[in-house]
């Protein structure tokens, strides 16, 4: 039995009211932004069945980490494994 007051919107209805913007999409992945009612910008990374959610500071830390990992991997591609 649903005990929520009848005048409250469901979570899904409320989510439909949050503006979103797609940043990038590939065959298997997608990155998009939601603009929350409290003014917070949230970054979402969909990796098939998993979605990661980041606030602004977390997003920039994550992007830096992935960028650095890609640079490290590119640099190590020329070196044979030890």
PyMOL Python script that loads the backbone (N, CA, C, O; Angstrom):
from pymol import cmd

cmd.read_pdbstr("""\
ATOM      1  N   UNK A   1       0.844  -1.177   0.000  1.00  0.00           N
ATOM      2  CA  UNK A   1       0.000   0.000   0.000  1.00  0.00           C
ATOM      3  C   UNK A   1       0.888   1.238   0.000  1.00  0.00           C
ATOM      4  O   UNK A   1       1.825   1.330   0.793  1.00  0.00           O
ATOM      5  N   UNK A   2       0.605   2.176  -0.872  1.00  0.00           N
ATOM      6  CA  UNK A   2       1.364   3.420  -0.989  1.00  0.00           C
ATOM      7  C   UNK A   2       0.882   4.400   0.070  1.00  0.00           C
ATOM      8  O   UNK A   2      -0.275   4.819   0.066  1.00  0.00           O
ATOM      9  N   UNK A   3       1.795   4.765   0.989  1.00  0.00           N
ATOM     10  CA  UNK A   3       1.421   5.660   2.092  1.00  0.00           C
ATOM     11  C   UNK A   3       1.843   7.097   1.844  1.00  0.00           C
ATOM     12  O   UNK A   3       1.718   7.941   2.731  1.00  0.00           O
ATOM     13  N   UNK A   4       2.348   7.389   0.632  1.00  0.00           N
ATOM     14  CA  UNK A   4       2.736   8.771   0.337  1.00  0.00           C
ATOM     15  C   UNK A   4       1.492   9.632   0.178  1.00  0.00           C
ATOM     16  O   UNK A   4       0.472   9.167  -0.330  1.00  0.00           O
ATOM     17  N   UNK A   5       1.576  10.891   0.611  1.00  0.00           N
ATOM     18  CA  UNK A   5       0.432  11.790   0.398  1.00  0.00           C
ATOM     19  C   UNK A   5       0.128  11.914  -1.096  1.00  0.00           C
ATOM     20  O   UNK A   5       1.037  11.909  -1.926  1.00  0.00           O
ATOM     21  N   UNK A   6      -1.124  12.021  -1.418  1.00  0.00           N
ATOM     22  CA  UNK A   6      -1.550  12.078  -2.819  1.00  0.00           C
ATOM     23  C   UNK A   6      -1.045  13.318  -3.551  1.00  0.00           C
ATOM     24  O   UNK A   6      -0.924  13.285  -4.776  1.00  0.00           O
ATOM     25  N   UNK A   7      -0.746  14.413  -2.847  1.00  0.00           N
ATOM     26  CA  UNK A   7      -0.304  15.634  -3.515  1.00  0.00           C
ATOM     27  C   UNK A   7       1.203  15.636  -3.797  1.00  0.00           C
ATOM     28  O   UNK A   7       1.693  16.553  -4.456  1.00  0.00           O
ATOM     29  N   UNK A   8       1.946  14.640  -3.317  1.00  0.00           N
ATOM     30  CA  UNK A   8       3.388  14.546  -3.567  1.00  0.00           C
ATOM     31  C   UNK A   8       3.615  13.873  -4.905  1.00  0.00           C
ATOM     32  O   UNK A   8       2.913  12.925  -5.258  1.00  0.00           O
ATOM     33  N   UNK A   9       4.605  14.365  -5.657  1.00  0.00           N
ATOM     34  CA  UNK A   9       4.973  13.730  -6.916  1.00  0.00           C
ATOM     35  C   UNK A   9       5.819  12.501  -6.619  1.00  0.00           C
ATOM     36  O   UNK A   9       6.563  12.469  -5.639  1.00  0.00           O
ATOM     37  N   UNK A  10       5.699  11.494  -7.470  1.00  0.00           N
ATOM     38  CA  UNK A  10       6.547  10.316  -7.320  1.00  0.00           C
ATOM     39  C   UNK A  10       7.988  10.703  -7.618  1.00  0.00           C
ATOM     40  O   UNK A  10       8.237  11.745  -8.224  1.00  0.00           O
ATOM     41  N   UNK A  11       8.943   9.871  -7.196  1.00  0.00           N
ATOM     42  CA  UNK A  11      10.351  10.138  -7.473  1.00  0.00           C
ATOM     43  C   UNK A  11      10.580  10.258  -8.975  1.00  0.00           C
ATOM     44  O   UNK A  11      11.332  11.127  -9.417  1.00  0.00           O
ATOM     45  N   UNK A  12       9.945   9.403  -9.758  1.00  0.00           N
ATOM     46  CA  UNK A  12      10.128   9.425 -11.216  1.00  0.00           C
ATOM     47  C   UNK A  12       9.570  10.722 -11.800  1.00  0.00           C
ATOM     48  O   UNK A  12      10.199  11.323 -12.672  1.00  0.00           O
ATOM     49  N   UNK A  13       8.422  11.154 -11.344  1.00  0.00           N
ATOM     50  CA  UNK A  13       7.853  12.416 -11.832  1.00  0.00           C
ATOM     51  C   UNK A  13       8.748  13.576 -11.466  1.00  0.00           C
ATOM     52  O   UNK A  13       8.945  14.486 -12.271  1.00  0.00           O
ATOM     53  N   UNK A  14       9.299  13.559 -10.253  1.00  0.00           N
ATOM     54  CA  UNK A  14      10.209  14.623  -9.826  1.00  0.00           C
ATOM     55  C   UNK A  14      11.469  14.607 -10.674  1.00  0.00           C
ATOM     56  O   UNK A  14      11.971  15.665 -11.054  1.00  0.00           O
ATOM     57  N   UNK A  15      11.987  13.420 -10.978  1.00  0.00           N
ATOM     58  CA  UNK A  15      13.194  13.312 -11.803  1.00  0.00           C
ATOM     59  C   UNK A  15      12.953  13.856 -13.206  1.00  0.00           C
ATOM     60  O   UNK A  15      13.863  14.409 -13.823  1.00  0.00           O
ATOM     61  N   UNK A  16      11.747  13.702 -13.706  1.00  0.00           N
ATOM     62  CA  UNK A  16      11.432  14.225 -15.041  1.00  0.00           C
ATOM     63  C   UNK A  16      11.485  15.748 -15.088  1.00  0.00           C
ATOM     64  O   UNK A  16      11.612  16.324 -16.169  1.00  0.00           O
ATOM     65  N   UNK A  17      11.392  16.408 -13.942  1.00  0.00           N
ATOM     66  CA  UNK A  17      11.407  17.864 -13.889  1.00  0.00           C
ATOM     67  C   UNK A  17      12.821  18.436 -13.798  1.00  0.00           C
ATOM     68  O   UNK A  17      13.001  19.649 -13.905  1.00  0.00           O
ATOM     69  N   UNK A  18      13.823  17.583 -13.604  1.00  0.00           N
ATOM     70  CA  UNK A  18      15.210  18.024 -13.489  1.00  0.00           C
ATOM     71  C   UNK A  18      15.794  18.147 -14.889  1.00  0.00           C
ATOM     72  O   UNK A  18      15.838  17.156 -15.618  1.00  0.00           O
ATOM     73  N   UNK A  19      16.248  19.341 -15.289  1.00  0.00           N
ATOM     74  CA  UNK A  19      16.840  19.493 -16.618  1.00  0.00           C
ATOM     75  C   UNK A  19      18.135  18.686 -16.739  1.00  0.00           C
ATOM     76  O   UNK A  19      18.929  18.619 -15.801  1.00  0.00           O
ATOM     77  N   UNK A  20      18.330  18.084 -17.896  1.00  0.00           N
ATOM     78  CA  UNK A  20      19.537  17.315 -18.161  1.00  0.00           C
ATOM     79  C   UNK A  20      20.143  17.736 -19.493  1.00  0.00           C
ATOM     80  O   UNK A  20      19.484  18.339 -20.341  1.00  0.00           O
ATOM     81  N   UNK A  21      21.419  17.398 -19.649  1.00  0.00           N
ATOM     82  CA  UNK A  21      22.143  17.711 -20.892  1.00  0.00           C
ATOM     83  C   UNK A  21      23.114  16.568 -21.168  1.00  0.00           C
ATOM     84  O   UNK A  21      23.924  16.222 -20.308  1.00  0.00           O
ATOM     85  N   UNK A  22      23.040  15.988 -22.344  1.00  0.00           N
ATOM     86  CA  UNK A  22      23.961  14.931 -22.722  1.00  0.00           C
ATOM     87  C   UNK A  22      25.270  15.558 -23.175  1.00  0.00           C
ATOM     88  O   UNK A  22      25.275  16.429 -24.045  1.00  0.00           O
ATOM     89  N   UNK A  23      26.386  15.116 -22.587  1.00  0.00           N
ATOM     90  CA  UNK A  23      27.701  15.618 -22.983  1.00  0.00           C
ATOM     91  C   UNK A  23      28.289  14.790 -24.114  1.00  0.00           C
ATOM     92  O   UNK A  23      28.762  15.331 -25.114  1.00  0.00           O
ATOM     93  N   UNK A  24      28.254  13.465 -23.947  1.00  0.00           N
ATOM     94  CA  UNK A  24      28.889  12.595 -24.931  1.00  0.00           C
ATOM     95  C   UNK A  24      28.302  11.204 -24.819  1.00  0.00           C
ATOM     96  O   UNK A  24      27.911  10.766 -23.737  1.00  0.00           O
ATOM     97  N   UNK A  25      28.244  10.507 -25.956  1.00  0.00           N
ATOM     98  CA  UNK A  25      27.716   9.153 -25.967  1.00  0.00           C
ATOM     99  C   UNK A  25      28.520   8.322 -26.950  1.00  0.00           C
ATOM    100  O   UNK A  25      28.863   8.789 -28.036  1.00  0.00           O
ATOM    101  N   UNK A  26      28.821   7.084 -26.565  1.00  0.00           N
ATOM    102  CA  UNK A  26      29.466   6.137 -27.474  1.00  0.00           C
ATOM    103  C   UNK A  26      28.526   4.939 -27.619  1.00  0.00           C
ATOM    104  O   UNK A  26      27.378   4.990 -27.178  1.00  0.00           O
ATOM    105  N   UNK A  27      29.009   3.882 -28.226  1.00  0.00           N
ATOM    106  CA  UNK A  27      28.164   2.701 -28.393  1.00  0.00           C
ATOM    107  C   UNK A  27      27.733   2.098 -27.055  1.00  0.00           C
ATOM    108  O   UNK A  27      26.626   1.574 -26.938  1.00  0.00           O
ATOM    109  N   UNK A  28      28.602   2.172 -26.053  1.00  0.00           N
ATOM    110  CA  UNK A  28      28.322   1.514 -24.774  1.00  0.00           C
ATOM    111  C   UNK A  28      28.227   2.442 -23.573  1.00  0.00           C
ATOM    112  O   UNK A  28      27.770   2.020 -22.511  1.00  0.00           O
ATOM    113  N   UNK A  29      28.645   3.691 -23.714  1.00  0.00           N
ATOM    114  CA  UNK A  29      28.743   4.582 -22.561  1.00  0.00           C
ATOM    115  C   UNK A  29      28.103   5.933 -22.859  1.00  0.00           C
ATOM    116  O   UNK A  29      27.940   6.329 -24.013  1.00  0.00           O
ATOM    117  N   UNK A  30      27.744   6.629 -21.774  1.00  0.00           N
ATOM    118  CA  UNK A  30      27.157   7.961 -21.930  1.00  0.00           C
ATOM    119  C   UNK A  30      27.537   8.820 -20.728  1.00  0.00           C
ATOM    120  O   UNK A  30      27.608   8.329 -19.602  1.00  0.00           O
ATOM    121  N   UNK A  31      27.780  10.101 -20.975  1.00  0.00           N
ATOM    122  CA  UNK A  31      28.043  11.067 -19.919  1.00  0.00           C
ATOM    123  C   UNK A  31      27.012  12.182 -20.063  1.00  0.00           C
ATOM    124  O   UNK A  31      26.844  12.753 -21.140  1.00  0.00           O
ATOM    125  N   UNK A  32      26.327  12.480 -18.967  1.00  0.00           N
ATOM    126  CA  UNK A  32      25.321  13.537 -18.989  1.00  0.00           C
ATOM    127  C   UNK A  32      25.322  14.292 -17.675  1.00  0.00           C
ATOM    128  O   UNK A  32      25.865  13.832 -16.670  1.00  0.00           O
ATOM    129  N   UNK A  33      24.703  15.454 -17.704  1.00  0.00           N
ATOM    130  CA  UNK A  33      24.645  16.352 -16.541  1.00  0.00           C
ATOM    131  C   UNK A  33      23.181  16.553 -16.161  1.00  0.00           C
ATOM    132  O   UNK A  33      22.306  16.646 -17.021  1.00  0.00           O
ATOM    133  N   UNK A  34      22.936  16.618 -14.851  1.00  0.00           N
ATOM    134  CA  UNK A  34      21.620  17.052 -14.385  1.00  0.00           C
ATOM    135  C   UNK A  34      21.809  18.333 -13.580  1.00  0.00           C
ATOM    136  O   UNK A  34      22.798  18.502 -12.866  1.00  0.00           O
ATOM    137  N   UNK A  35      20.851  19.213 -13.714  1.00  0.00           N
ATOM    138  CA  UNK A  35      20.854  20.482 -12.991  1.00  0.00           C
ATOM    139  C   UNK A  35      19.793  20.379 -11.902  1.00  0.00           C
ATOM    140  O   UNK A  35      18.602  20.561 -12.153  1.00  0.00           O
ATOM    141  N   UNK A  36      20.247  20.087 -10.700  1.00  0.00           N
ATOM    142  CA  UNK A  36      19.348  19.799  -9.593  1.00  0.00           C
ATOM    143  C   UNK A  36      18.628  21.062  -9.113  1.00  0.00           C
ATOM    144  O   UNK A  36      19.135  22.169  -9.294  1.00  0.00           O
ATOM    145  N   UNK A  37      17.442  20.901  -8.499  1.00  0.00           N
ATOM    146  CA  UNK A  37      16.667  22.052  -8.027  1.00  0.00           C
ATOM    147  C   UNK A  37      17.417  22.938  -7.036  1.00  0.00           C
ATOM    148  O   UNK A  37      17.136  24.133  -6.943  1.00  0.00           O
ATOM    149  N   UNK A  38      18.370  22.366  -6.291  1.00  0.00           N
ATOM    150  CA  UNK A  38      19.122  23.163  -5.318  1.00  0.00           C
ATOM    151  C   UNK A  38      20.286  23.915  -5.957  1.00  0.00           C
ATOM    152  O   UNK A  38      21.067  24.560  -5.258  1.00  0.00           O
ATOM    153  N   UNK A  39      20.406  23.834  -7.293  1.00  0.00           N
ATOM    154  CA  UNK A  39      21.458  24.547  -8.004  1.00  0.00           C
ATOM    155  C   UNK A  39      22.705  23.712  -8.246  1.00  0.00           C
ATOM    156  O   UNK A  39      23.621  24.151  -8.943  1.00  0.00           O
ATOM    157  N   UNK A  40      22.747  22.524  -7.682  1.00  0.00           N
ATOM    158  CA  UNK A  40      23.917  21.644  -7.846  1.00  0.00           C
ATOM    159  C   UNK A  40      23.917  21.025  -9.242  1.00  0.00           C
ATOM    160  O   UNK A  40      22.881  20.604  -9.757  1.00  0.00           O
ATOM    161  N   UNK A  41      25.094  20.983  -9.829  1.00  0.00           N
ATOM    162  CA  UNK A  41      25.292  20.339 -11.128  1.00  0.00           C
ATOM    163  C   UNK A  41      25.862  18.947 -10.845  1.00  0.00           C
ATOM    164  O   UNK A  41      26.898  18.830 -10.190  1.00  0.00           O
ATOM    165  N   UNK A  42      25.203  17.896 -11.328  1.00  0.00           N
ATOM    166  CA  UNK A  42      25.638  16.525 -11.073  1.00  0.00           C
ATOM    167  C   UNK A  42      25.995  15.869 -12.399  1.00  0.00           C
ATOM    168  O   UNK A  42      25.232  15.920 -13.363  1.00  0.00           O
ATOM    169  N   UNK A  43      27.177  15.252 -12.425  1.00  0.00           N
ATOM    170  CA  UNK A  43      27.666  14.552 -13.610  1.00  0.00           C
ATOM    171  C   UNK A  43      27.353  13.070 -13.463  1.00  0.00           C
ATOM    172  O   UNK A  43      27.547  12.493 -12.393  1.00  0.00           O
ATOM    173  N   UNK A  44      26.869  12.454 -14.537  1.00  0.00           N
ATOM    174  CA  UNK A  44      26.494  11.048 -14.527  1.00  0.00           C
ATOM    175  C   UNK A  44      27.267  10.336 -15.628  1.00  0.00           C
ATOM    176  O   UNK A  44      27.324  10.813 -16.762  1.00  0.00           O
ATOM    177  N   UNK A  45      27.862   9.194 -15.295  1.00  0.00           N
ATOM    178  CA  UNK A  45      28.588   8.383 -16.263  1.00  0.00           C
ATOM    179  C   UNK A  45      27.900   7.028 -16.288  1.00  0.00           C
ATOM    180  O   UNK A  45      27.939   6.290 -15.304  1.00  0.00           O
ATOM    181  N   UNK A  46      27.265   6.697 -17.419  1.00  0.00           N
ATOM    182  CA  UNK A  46      26.594   5.410 -17.560  1.00  0.00           C
ATOM    183  C   UNK A  46      27.545   4.440 -18.251  1.00  0.00           C
ATOM    184  O   UNK A  46      27.981   4.671 -19.379  1.00  0.00           O
ATOM    185  N   UNK A  47      27.855   3.356 -17.556  1.00  0.00           N
ATOM    186  CA  UNK A  47      28.741   2.310 -18.053  1.00  0.00           C
ATOM    187  C   UNK A  47      27.923   1.030 -18.150  1.00  0.00           C
ATOM    188  O   UNK A  47      28.002   0.162 -17.280  1.00  0.00           O
ATOM    189  N   UNK A  48      27.147   0.923 -19.202  1.00  0.00           N
ATOM    190  CA  UNK A  48      26.191  -0.159 -19.393  1.00  0.00           C
ATOM    191  C   UNK A  48      25.251  -0.235 -18.191  1.00  0.00           C
ATOM    192  O   UNK A  48      24.405   0.647 -18.046  1.00  0.00           O
ATOM    193  N   UNK A  49      25.357  -1.246 -17.321  1.00  0.00           N
ATOM    194  CA  UNK A  49      24.402  -1.418 -16.229  1.00  0.00           C
ATOM    195  C   UNK A  49      24.743  -0.614 -14.976  1.00  0.00           C
ATOM    196  O   UNK A  49      23.993  -0.651 -14.000  1.00  0.00           O
ATOM    197  N   UNK A  50      25.860   0.110 -14.987  1.00  0.00           N
ATOM    198  CA  UNK A  50      26.309   0.874 -13.820  1.00  0.00           C
ATOM    199  C   UNK A  50      26.289   2.362 -14.151  1.00  0.00           C
ATOM    200  O   UNK A  50      26.725   2.768 -15.228  1.00  0.00           O
ATOM    201  N   UNK A  51      25.788   3.167 -13.230  1.00  0.00           N
ATOM    202  CA  UNK A  51      25.842   4.617 -13.390  1.00  0.00           C
ATOM    203  C   UNK A  51      26.587   5.211 -12.208  1.00  0.00           C
ATOM    204  O   UNK A  51      26.267   4.927 -11.054  1.00  0.00           O
ATOM    205  N   UNK A  52      27.589   6.040 -12.504  1.00  0.00           N
ATOM    206  CA  UNK A  52      28.337   6.761 -11.481  1.00  0.00           C
ATOM    207  C   UNK A  52      27.807   8.188 -11.427  1.00  0.00           C
ATOM    208  O   UNK A  52      27.527   8.784 -12.467  1.00  0.00           O
ATOM    209  N   UNK A  53      27.668   8.735 -10.232  1.00  0.00           N
ATOM    210  CA  UNK A  53      27.149  10.087 -10.049  1.00  0.00           C
ATOM    211  C   UNK A  53      28.213  10.899  -9.312  1.00  0.00           C
ATOM    212  O   UNK A  53      28.719  10.468  -8.276  1.00  0.00           O
ATOM    213  N   UNK A  54      28.551  12.076  -9.845  1.00  0.00           N
ATOM    214  CA  UNK A  54      29.594  12.911  -9.260  1.00  0.00           C
ATOM    215  C   UNK A  54      29.108  14.341  -9.082  1.00  0.00           C
ATOM    216  O   UNK A  54      28.479  14.907  -9.976  1.00  0.00           O
ATOM    217  N   UNK A  55      29.404  14.923  -7.920  1.00  0.00           N
ATOM    218  CA  UNK A  55      29.255  16.363  -7.785  1.00  0.00           C
ATOM    219  C   UNK A  55      30.451  17.014  -8.479  1.00  0.00           C
ATOM    220  O   UNK A  55      31.411  16.326  -8.826  1.00  0.00           O
ATOM    221  N   UNK A  56      30.405  18.314  -8.683  1.00  0.00           N
ATOM    222  CA  UNK A  56      31.401  19.029  -9.483  1.00  0.00           C
ATOM    223  C   UNK A  56      32.843  18.722  -9.065  1.00  0.00           C
ATOM    224  O   UNK A  56      33.665  18.384  -9.917  1.00  0.00           O
ATOM    225  N   UNK A  57      33.164  18.832  -7.779  1.00  0.00           N
ATOM    226  CA  UNK A  57      34.544  18.609  -7.327  1.00  0.00           C
ATOM    227  C   UNK A  57      34.972  17.166  -7.567  1.00  0.00           C
ATOM    228  O   UNK A  57      36.104  16.907  -7.975  1.00  0.00           O
ATOM    229  N   UNK A  58      34.068  16.235  -7.316  1.00  0.00           N
ATOM    230  CA  UNK A  58      34.357  14.821  -7.548  1.00  0.00           C
ATOM    231  C   UNK A  58      34.578  14.546  -9.029  1.00  0.00           C
ATOM    232  O   UNK A  58      35.452  13.765  -9.405  1.00  0.00           O
ATOM    233  N   UNK A  59      33.772  15.198  -9.867  1.00  0.00           N
ATOM    234  CA  UNK A  59      33.877  15.008 -11.313  1.00  0.00           C
ATOM    235  C   UNK A  59      35.261  15.401 -11.819  1.00  0.00           C
ATOM    236  O   UNK A  59      35.893  14.655 -12.567  1.00  0.00           O
ATOM    237  N   UNK A  60      35.726  16.583 -11.404  1.00  0.00           N
ATOM    238  CA  UNK A  60      37.033  17.039 -11.873  1.00  0.00           C
ATOM    239  C   UNK A  60      38.163  16.160 -11.348  1.00  0.00           C
ATOM    240  O   UNK A  60      39.156  15.950 -12.045  1.00  0.00           O
ATOM    241  N   UNK A  61      38.028  15.651 -10.144  1.00  0.00           N
ATOM    242  CA  UNK A  61      39.025  14.713  -9.621  1.00  0.00           C
ATOM    243  C   UNK A  61      39.014  13.413 -10.434  1.00  0.00           C
ATOM    244  O   UNK A  61      40.072  12.878 -10.766  1.00  0.00           O
ATOM    245  N   UNK A  62      37.824  12.911 -10.751  1.00  0.00           N
ATOM    246  CA  UNK A  62      37.685  11.689 -11.542  1.00  0.00           C
ATOM    247  C   UNK A  62      38.266  11.861 -12.941  1.00  0.00           C
ATOM    248  O   UNK A  62      39.008  11.001 -13.416  1.00  0.00           O
ATOM    249  N   UNK A  63      37.935  12.963 -13.598  1.00  0.00           N
ATOM    250  CA  UNK A  63      38.455  13.231 -14.940  1.00  0.00           C
ATOM    251  C   UNK A  63      39.981  13.317 -14.912  1.00  0.00           C
ATOM    252  O   UNK A  63      40.645  12.772 -15.794  1.00  0.00           O
ATOM    253  N   UNK A  64      40.538  13.988 -13.916  1.00  0.00           N
ATOM    254  CA  UNK A  64      41.993  14.075 -13.778  1.00  0.00           C
ATOM    255  C   UNK A  64      42.617  12.710 -13.579  1.00  0.00           C
ATOM    256  O   UNK A  64      43.655  12.402 -14.166  1.00  0.00           O
ATOM    257  N   UNK A  65      41.987  11.887 -12.748  1.00  0.00           N
ATOM    258  CA  UNK A  65      42.493  10.540 -12.493  1.00  0.00           C
ATOM    259  C   UNK A  65      42.495   9.697 -13.770  1.00  0.00           C
ATOM    260  O   UNK A  65      43.492   9.043 -14.077  1.00  0.00           O
ATOM    261  N   UNK A  66      41.404   9.706 -14.503  1.00  0.00           N
ATOM    262  CA  UNK A  66      41.301   8.912 -15.731  1.00  0.00           C
ATOM    263  C   UNK A  66      42.268   9.439 -16.783  1.00  0.00           C
ATOM    264  O   UNK A  66      42.913   8.654 -17.479  1.00  0.00           O
ATOM    265  N   UNK A  67      42.376  10.756 -16.908  1.00  0.00           N
ATOM    266  CA  UNK A  67      43.316  11.349 -17.863  1.00  0.00           C
ATOM    267  C   UNK A  67      44.744  10.939 -17.542  1.00  0.00           C
ATOM    268  O   UNK A  67      45.503  10.553 -18.431  1.00  0.00           O
ATOM    269  N   UNK A  68      45.108  11.024 -16.263  1.00  0.00           N
ATOM    270  CA  UNK A  68      46.465  10.649 -15.843  1.00  0.00           C
ATOM    271  C   UNK A  68      46.712   9.161 -16.082  1.00  0.00           C
ATOM    272  O   UNK A  68      47.795   8.780 -16.524  1.00  0.00           O
ATOM    273  N   UNK A  69      45.729   8.324 -15.797  1.00  0.00           N
ATOM    274  CA  UNK A  69      45.865   6.885 -16.032  1.00  0.00           C
ATOM    275  C   UNK A  69      46.070   6.595 -17.513  1.00  0.00           C
ATOM    276  O   UNK A  69      46.887   5.746 -17.870  1.00  0.00           O
ATOM    277  N   UNK A  70      45.339   7.292 -18.377  1.00  0.00           N
ATOM    278  CA  UNK A  70      45.497   7.098 -19.820  1.00  0.00           C
ATOM    279  C   UNK A  70      46.877   7.545 -20.280  1.00  0.00           C
ATOM    280  O   UNK A  70      47.487   6.890 -21.126  1.00  0.00           O
ATOM    281  N   UNK A  71      47.378   8.647 -19.737  1.00  0.00           N
ATOM    282  CA  UNK A  71      48.720   9.124 -20.085  1.00  0.00           C
ATOM    283  C   UNK A  71      49.785   8.144 -19.609  1.00  0.00           C
ATOM    284  O   UNK A  71      50.740   7.871 -20.337  1.00  0.00           O
ATOM    285  N   UNK A  72      49.636   7.613 -18.406  1.00  0.00           N
ATOM    286  CA  UNK A  72      50.580   6.627 -17.875  1.00  0.00           C
ATOM    287  C   UNK A  72      50.582   5.376 -18.742  1.00  0.00           C
ATOM    288  O   UNK A  72      51.640   4.828 -19.051  1.00  0.00           O
ATOM    289  N   UNK A  73      49.402   4.932 -19.129  1.00  0.00           N
ATOM    290  CA  UNK A  73      49.298   3.730 -19.947  1.00  0.00           C
ATOM    291  C   UNK A  73      49.913   3.950 -21.329  1.00  0.00           C
ATOM    292  O   UNK A  73      50.579   3.063 -21.861  1.00  0.00           O
ATOM    293  N   UNK A  74      49.691   5.125 -21.908  1.00  0.00           N
ATOM    294  CA  UNK A  74      50.269   5.429 -23.222  1.00  0.00           C
ATOM    295  C   UNK A  74      51.780   5.466 -23.141  1.00  0.00           C
ATOM    296  O   UNK A  74      52.460   5.020 -24.066  1.00  0.00           O
ATOM    297  N   UNK A  75      52.319   5.991 -22.047  1.00  0.00           N
ATOM    298  CA  UNK A  75      53.769   6.035 -21.852  1.00  0.00           C
ATOM    299  C   UNK A  75      54.372   4.671 -21.630  1.00  0.00           C
ATOM    300  O   UNK A  75      55.509   4.419 -22.028  1.00  0.00           O
ATOM    301  N   UNK A  76      53.617   3.779 -20.993  1.00  0.00           N
ATOM    302  CA  UNK A  76      54.141   2.452 -20.712  1.00  0.00           C
ATOM    303  C   UNK A  76      53.967   1.501 -21.898  1.00  0.00           C
ATOM    304  O   UNK A  76      54.548   0.416 -21.907  1.00  0.00           O
ATOM    305  N   UNK A  77      53.178   1.893 -22.893  1.00  0.00           N
ATOM    306  CA  UNK A  77      52.959   1.030 -24.052  1.00  0.00           C
ATOM    307  C   UNK A  77      54.246   0.828 -24.839  1.00  0.00           C
ATOM    308  O   UNK A  77      54.432  -0.207 -25.480  1.00  0.00           O
ATOM    309  N   UNK A  78      55.138   1.823 -24.792  1.00  0.00           N
ATOM    310  CA  UNK A  78      56.399   1.716 -25.528  1.00  0.00           C
ATOM    311  C   UNK A  78      57.441   0.906 -24.759  1.00  0.00           C
ATOM    312  O   UNK A  78      58.440   0.472 -25.332  1.00  0.00           O
ATOM    313  N   UNK A  79      57.206   0.703 -23.452  1.00  0.00           N
ATOM    314  CA  UNK A  79      58.172  -0.025 -22.627  1.00  0.00           C
ATOM    315  C   UNK A  79      57.736  -1.490 -22.487  1.00  0.00           C
ATOM    316  O   UNK A  79      56.556  -1.770 -22.277  1.00  0.00           O
ATOM    317  N   UNK A  80      58.689  -2.421 -22.602  1.00  0.00           N
ATOM    318  CA  UNK A  80      58.306  -3.826 -22.391  1.00  0.00           C
ATOM    319  C   UNK A  80      58.043  -4.070 -20.908  1.00  0.00           C
ATOM    320  O   UNK A  80      58.663  -3.428 -20.061  1.00  0.00           O
ATOM    321  N   UNK A  81      57.132  -4.988 -20.580  1.00  0.00           N
ATOM    322  CA  UNK A  81      56.857  -5.287 -19.181  1.00  0.00           C
ATOM    323  C   UNK A  81      58.074  -5.898 -18.508  1.00  0.00           C
ATOM    324  O   UNK A  81      58.867  -6.583 -19.154  1.00  0.00           O
ATOM    325  N   UNK A  82      58.225  -5.652 -17.204  1.00  0.00           N
ATOM    326  CA  UNK A  82      59.374  -6.179 -16.459  1.00  0.00           C
ATOM    327  C   UNK A  82      59.082  -7.542 -15.897  1.00  0.00           C
ATOM    328  O   UNK A  82      59.937  -8.135 -15.241  1.00  0.00           O
TER     329      UNK A  82
END
""", "prot")
cmd.dss("prot")
cmd.show_as("cartoon", "prot")
cmd.util.cbc("prot")
cmd.orient("prot")
